Amino acid sequence: MSDTSAVLFRPFTVSSMNLPNRIVMAPMTRAMAPGGVPGEANAAYYRRRAEGGVGLILSEGTVVSRPASRNEPGIPFFHGEPALGGWKGVIDAVHDAGGRMGPQLWHTGSTRGMSGWEPEAAVESPSGLVGPGEPRGETMSEEAIADTVAAFAKAAADAKRLGFDTIEIHGAHGYLIDQFFWQGTNERADRYNGATIKERSRFAAEVVVAIRAAVGPDFPVILRVSQWKQQDFRARLATTPAEMIDWLAPLVEAGVDVLHCSQRRFWEPEFPEIDGETGLNFAGWAKKLTGAATISVGSVGLSSDFLGAFGGEGAEISGLDRLVDRMERDEFDLIAVGRALISDPTWARKIEAGSMEKLKSFDAATLAELV
């Protein structure tokens, strides 16, 4: 093992889940599940990352049982048969390779997919908005909200039943849960809105409470959150540490074990006005303020952020010095790796061996296949 990377390969335990190292495969939408059902190709794709040394694999977004919970046709379901049978094949393949894995549970809200595909049912969101002042779809009734909470809980229970090691709730990037957080898309006049981020977190807290009840006290629950939205890269839900406490602390109290803090570049400080240009990042502040374990993510090992990938751009390999420095001071607990693992399933093994010269740079062409 390389002395430089040794900190990445310390074991980590959260609740009932023991991980051999600190490397997480980030959830990355692949939309390659025909009819919403993962098959042998999907199982092999995830198995290769387990064989390649990833400590924890988080699946691409998988949608809960709502009429229009996905915005692309190839996004997998996490409800009903044959989809759940397909996911059983995935987790069995990962476990056979010695890996740990959780599905990311998702509802895309009123967001649009990149292909222009439209679901047959009307899309739903807190206020029938996809962005500030931009109508799309239907405003959710309280009955629809309750049904959605129940759908998340059912999916989590199914994940535990199938043998997954954890689950992640997607509450980031301008999708449904995040649309409740964000004032720009939440104009409701009921208890799911309010002047503060704490009030607008009620829906997310209800999802977490229902999931915790469904999976019991010892099953790890991860929540992915972000300041930025695909609708507005500059959006910020918490502009001060006090606001971040109001946002995240109630969710940890509701039952979240790990906060997965998404930012476009992990090395950027969250509040540079407080601790400078080398200060704590989003995951660092979330850990400091809530006491929860955190995952950081954002352009790990690459020279550019992920947004260019969707425009067909590749990315060159970048050093890990900034990551190692932050992990050595326990700023956050785990690091999620995205595009680097799409093109190179053995990325973690190569890092562990100190074989940086053998790493593959990200090639956007690999987005079209399950390498």
C-alpha positions in Angstrom: 0.0 0.0 0.0 1.2 3.5 -0.8 2.1 5.6 2.3 0.4 8.5 0.5 -2.9 6.8 0.1 -3.0 4.7 3.4 -5.6 7.0 5.0 -8.1 6.0 2.3 -7.8 2.3 3.2 -8.6 2.5 6.9 -11.7 0.5 7.8 -14.8 2.3 8.8 -17.9 1.2 10.7 -21.3 2.9 10.7 -24.2 1.2 12.6 -24.2 -2.5 11.4 -22.1 -1.9 8.3 -18.3 -2.6 8.4 -16.4 -1.2 5.4 -12.8 -2.2 4.5 -11.8 1.2 3.3 -13.1 4.8 2.9 -13.8 4.7 -0.9 -17.4 4.9 -2.0 -18.7 4.5 -5.6 -20.8 7.6 -6.1 -24.3 7.1 -7.5 -24.2 7.8 -11.2 -27.2 7.7 -13.5 -26.6 5.2 -16.3 -30.2 4.7 -17.6 -29.4 1.3 -18.9 -32.0 -0.9 -17.3 -34.5 -1.8 -20.1 -38.0 -1.5 -18.8 -36.7 -0.4 -15.5 -35.3 -3.8 -14.7 -31.6 -4.4 -13.9 -30.2 -7.4 -15.6 -26.9 -9.4 -15.9 -25.0 -6.5 -17.5 -25.9 -4.2 -14.5 -25.0 -6.9 -12.0 -21.6 -7.4 -13.7 -21.0 -3.7 -13.8 -21.4 -3.3 -10.1 -19.5 -6.6 -9.3 -16.5 -5.3 -11.2 -16.3 -2.3 -8.8 -16.5 -4.6 -5.8 -13.7 -6.7 -7.3 -11.8 -3.5 -7.9 -11.7 -2.7 -4.2 -14.4 -0.1 -3.7 -15.4 -0.1 0.0 -19.1 0.8 -0.5 -21.0 0.9 -3.8 -24.0 3.2 -4.1 -26.2 2.4 -7.0 -27.4 4.8 -9.6 -30.7 6.5 -8.7 -33.5 3.9 -8.5 -37.1 5.2 -8.4 -39.8 4.6 -5.8 -43.3 3.5 -6.7 -44.9 6.7 -7.9 -46.5 7.3 -11.4 -43.8 9.7 -12.6 -40.9 9.2 -10.4 -38.2 9.0 -13.1 -37.3 11.3 -16.0 -35.5 8.9 -18.3 -36.9 5.5 -19.6 -33.8 3.5 -18.7 -33.7 4.5 -15.0 -34.3 1.3 -12.9 -37.3 0.8 -10.6 -36.9 -0.2 -7.0 -40.3 -1.6 -6.7 -42.3 -4.5 -8.0 -41.3 -7.5 -10.0 -39.3 -8.2 -12.1 -37.3 -5.2 -11.0 -36.7 -6.3 -7.4 -35.7 -9.7 -8.7 -33.1 -8.0 -10.8 -31.8 -6.1 -7.8 -31.5 -9.3 -5.9 -29.1 -10.5 -8.7 -27.1 -7.3 -8.4 -26.6 -7.5 -4.6 -25.8 -11.2 -4.7 -23.1 -10.5 -7.4 -21.6 -7.7 -5.3 -21.6 -9.9 -2.2 -20.0 -12.8 -4.0 -17.2 -10.4 -4.9 -16.8 -9.4 -1.2 -18.4 -5.9 -1.7 -20.9 -3.8 0.2 -23.7 -2.0 -1.5 -26.8 0.2 -1.1 -29.4 1.4 -3.6 -30.0 5.1 -4.0 -33.7 5.7 -3.6 -34.9 8.5 -5.8 -37.8 10.6 -7.1 -36.9 13.0 -9.8 -39.8 15.4 -9.1 -40.5 17.8 -11.9 -37.0 17.8 -13.4 -36.5 17.1 -17.1 -34.3 14.3 -18.4 -31.6 15.0 -20.9 -33.2 12.9 -23.7 -36.5 14.8 -23.8 -38.5 11.7 -22.8 -41.7 12.4 -21.0 -43.5 10.0 -18.6 -47.1 9.1 -19.3 -48.3 10.5 -15.9 -48.0 14.1 -15.0 -44.9 15.0 -13.1 -45.3 16.1 -9.5 -43.5 18.5 -7.2 -44.1 20.6 -4.1 -45.7 23.5 -6.0 -45.8 22.4 -9.7 -42.5 24.2 -10.4 -39.3 22.9 -11.9 -37.4 26.1 -11.0 -38.2 29.5 -9.6 -41.1 30.9 -11.6 -41.0 28.0 -14.1 -44.2 25.9 -14.0 -44.1 22.2 -14.8 -46.5 19.4 -13.7 -48.8 19.2 -10.8 -48.6 20.4 -7.2 -48.6 17.5 -4.8 -51.7 17.0 -2.6 -51.2 15.9 1.0 -52.4 12.5 -0.1 -49.7 12.3 -2.8 -47.1 13.4 -0.2 -48.2 10.7 2.2 -48.1 8.1 -0.6 -44.7 9.2 -1.6 -43.4 8.9 2.0 -44.8 5.4 2.1 -43.2 4.5 -1.2 -39.8 5.5 0.1 -40.3 3.4 3.2 -41.4 0.4 1.2 -38.4 0.6 -1.1 -36.1 0.8 1.9 -37.7 -2.2 3.5 -37.4 -4.1 0.2 -33.7 -3.2 0.1 -33.1 -4.7 3.5 -35.1 -7.8 2.7 -33.1 -8.4 -0.5 -29.8 -8.2 1.5 -28.5 -4.8 0.8 -26.1 -3.3 3.4 -27.5 0.2 3.5 -29.7 2.6 1.5 -29.2 6.1 0.4 -32.1 8.7 0.0 -31.5 11.2 -2.8 -32.3 14.6 -1.3 -30.1 16.7 -3.6 -29.5 18.3 -7.0 -33.0 19.8 -7.5 -35.0 16.5 -7.5 -38.2 16.0 -5.4 -36.9 16.1 -1.8 -34.6 19.0 -2.7 -37.5 20.8 -4.3 -39.2 20.9 -0.9 -36.0 22.3 0.7 -35.6 25.1 -1.9 -37.6 28.3 -1.6 -37.4 28.6 -5.4 -39.6 25.5 -5.9 -41.6 25.4 -2.7 -44.4 27.9 -2.6 -46.8 25.8 -0.6 -49.1 27.3 2.0 -49.2 24.3 4.4 -46.9 22.7 6.9 -44.4 21.6 4.2 -43.3 25.1 3.6 -42.1 28.0 5.8 -39.7 30.9 6.0 -36.9 28.8 7.3 -35.0 25.8 5.9 -35.9 23.9 9.0 -39.6 24.2 8.2 -39.1 23.2 4.6 -37.2 20.1 5.7 -40.4 18.6 7.1 -41.1 16.4 4.1 -37.5 15.0 4.1 -37.8 14.3 7.9 -41.0 12.4 7.3 -39.3 10.3 4.7 -36.4 9.6 7.0 -38.7 8.7 10.0 -40.8 6.3 7.8 -37.7 4.6 6.5 -36.2 4.3 9.9 -39.4 2.6 11.1 -39.3 0.3 8.1 -35.7 -0.9 8.5 -35.2 -0.8 12.2 -32.6 0.9 14.4 -29.4 -0.8 13.2 -29.7 -0.5 9.4 -27.5 2.3 8.1 -29.4 5.2 6.4 -27.5 7.7 4.2 -29.0 11.0 2.9 -27.5 12.8 -0.1 -27.8 16.6 0.1 -26.4 19.5 -1.9 -26.5 23.2 -1.9 -26.4 23.5 -5.8 -29.2 22.4 -8.0 -29.1 21.4 -11.7 -31.6 24.2 -12.1 -29.2 26.7 -10.5 -25.5 25.8 -9.9 -25.2 28.9 -7.5 -28.2 28.1 -5.3 -27.5 27.8 -1.6 -29.9 26.4 1.0 -27.7 27.4 3.9 -25.7 30.6 3.8 -24.4 30.3 7.3 -23.5 27.5 9.7 -26.6 28.3 11.8 -28.8 27.7 8.7 -26.9 24.5 8.0 -27.7 23.2 11.5 -31.4 24.1 11.0 -31.4 22.2 7.8 -29.4 19.0 8.6 -29.6 18.5 12.4 -33.3 17.6 12.3 -32.7 15.1 9.6 -29.9 13.4 11.6 -32.2 13.4 14.6 -34.9 11.8 12.5 -32.7 8.8 11.8 -29.9 9.6 9.2 -26.6 8.0 10.0 -24.5 9.4 7.2 -24.8 12.7 5.3 -23.5 12.4 1.7 -22.6 16.0 0.9 -22.4 16.7 -2.8 -20.4 19.6 -4.2 -19.0 20.1 -7.6 -15.3 20.2 -6.4 -14.6 18.6 -3.0 -11.7 20.9 -2.2 -13.7 24.1 -2.2 -14.4 25.6 1.2 -18.1 25.9 2.2 -17.7 29.1 4.3 -14.4 30.7 3.3 -15.5 33.9 5.0 -15.1 32.0 8.3 -12.2 29.7 7.9 -10.5 30.8 4.7 -9.8 29.4 1.2 -8.5 26.1 2.7 -11.3 25.8 5.2 -13.7 23.0 5.7 -15.7 21.8 2.7 -19.4 21.0 2.8 -19.0 17.5 4.3 -16.5 18.9 6.8 -19.0 21.5 8.1 -21.9 19.0 8.1 -19.8 16.6 10.3 -18.7 19.4 12.6 -22.2 20.8 13.1 -24.3 17.6 13.3 -21.8 15.0 14.6 -23.0 12.6 11.9 -20.6 10.7 9.7 -20.2 12.3 6.3 -19.2 11.4 2.7 -17.6 14.0 0.6 -17.7 14.0 -3.2 -16.8 16.2 -6.2 -14.3 15.6 -9.0 -12.1 13.2 -7.1 -9.0 12.3 -9.0 -9.9 14.3 -12.1 -9.0 17.7 -13.5 -12.6 19.1 -14.1 -16.0 18.8 -12.5 -18.6 16.4 -13.7 -20.8 18.8 -15.6 -18.6 18.7 -18.6 -19.0 15.0 -18.9 -22.6 15.4 -20.0 -21.4 17.5 -22.9 -19.0 14.8 -24.0 -15.9 16.1 -22.3 -13.3 13.8 -20.9 -11.1 14.7 -17.9 -7.4 14.2 -17.1 -6.2 12.4 -14.0 -5.4 14.8 -11.1 -3.4 14.1 -8.0 -5.0 13.1 -4.6 -2.8 15.3 -2.3 -5.7 17.6 -1.4 -8.0 14.7 -0.6 -5.4 12.9 1.5 -4.6 16.1 3.5 -8.3 16.5 4.3 -8.8 12.9 5.2 -5.8 12.8 7.4 -7.3 15.5 9.6 -10.6 13.6 9.7 -12.5 16.5 8.0 -15.0 13.9 6.7 -15.2 10.1 6.9 -15.6 8.7 3.4 -14.9 9.9 -0.1 -17.2 9.1 -3.1 -15.6 8.7 -6.5 -17.7 9.1 -9.6 -16.4 9.4 -13.2 -13.0 7.9 -12.4 -14.8 4.6 -11.6 -16.9 4.7 -14.7 -13.9 4.4 -17.0 -11.7 2.4 -14.6 -13.3 -0.3 -12.4 -10.0 -1.1 -10.7 -9.3 2.5 -9.7 -9.3 1.7 -6.0 -6.9 -1.2 -6.3 -4.5 0.9 -8.3 -4.6 3.7 -5.7 -4.0 1.2 -3.0 -0.9 -0.1 -4.8 0.4 3.3 -5.5 0.1 2.7 -9.3 -1.0 6.2 -10.4 0.7 5.6 -13.7 -1.8 2.8 -14.5 -4.9 4.9 -13.9 -7.2 5.5 -16.8 -8.4 9.1 -17.5 -12.1 9.6 -17.8 -13.4 9.0 -21.3 -16.9 10.4 -22.0 -17.4 7.6 -24.5 -17.7 5.2 -21.6 -21.0 6.9 -20.6 -22.6 5.0 -23.5 -21.8 1.5 -22.1 -21.4 -0.4 -18.9 -17.6 -1.0 -18.8 
